[in-house]
Amino acid sequence: MKQFLKLLQWTLNAAVFFTLFAFALNNQHEAKVYFFFGTQWRSPMVLIVLIAFAMGMIVGVLGMVPRWWRQKQAANTAQAAQASQTPNTQNQPQNLGAAPNASEASHGT
C-alpha cells in the first residue's frame, strides 16, 4: 500500500511538473510591463508570471510574520507560567509500581 501511495505521489508530481513546463513553453513570447513615467520592461511572459508569483509569496509571508511572533511569544509565556506553577519533582522519589500500603487498600472497600 505504501508503494502504491509513493507511486501515486510521484505520478501527481510529474503531472504538475509537466503541466508547468508546458505552460512555460507556451508562454515564451515577449511581454511588456509598463511602469511609471513611461518606463517599461520587456521579458518573456513566463518570467513575468514567475516573478509576480514570487513577489506574492514574499508579501504573504511578510504579512504572517507579526502573527507568528505573537503566537510564539504567547506560547513562551504560557510555557513559563506552566513551569512556574508545577512543583519541582526532580529530587522526590517516585513510587512507580509499588504495592499500596494497608491504609490505601482499605479505602477501596
Contacts in CASP RR format, 6 or more apart in sequence:
PFRMAT RR
TARGET T0000
AUTHOR 0000-0000-0000
METHOD contacts of the structure
MODEL  1
MKQFLKLLQWTLNAAVFFTLFAFALNNQHEAKVYFFFGTQWRSPMVLIVL
IAFAMGMIVGVLGMVPRWWRQKQAANTAQAAQASQTPNTQNQPQNLGAAP
NASEASHGT
23 46 0 8 1.000
24 46 0 8 1.000
27 44 0 8 1.000
27 45 0 8 1.000
27 46 0 8 1.000
27 49 0 8 1.000
28 44 0 8 1.000
28 45 0 8 1.000
28 46 0 8 1.000
29 44 0 8 1.000
29 45 0 8 1.000
30 42 0 8 1.000
30 43 0 8 1.000
30 44 0 8 1.000
30 45 0 8 1.000
31 42 0 8 1.000
31 43 0 8 1.000
31 44 0 8 1.000
31 45 0 8 1.000
31 48 0 8 1.000
32 40 0 8 1.000
32 41 0 8 1.000
32 42 0 8 1.000
33 40 0 8 1.000
33 41 0 8 1.000
33 43 0 8 1.000
33 48 0 8 1.000
34 40 0 8 1.000
35 41 0 8 1.000
END
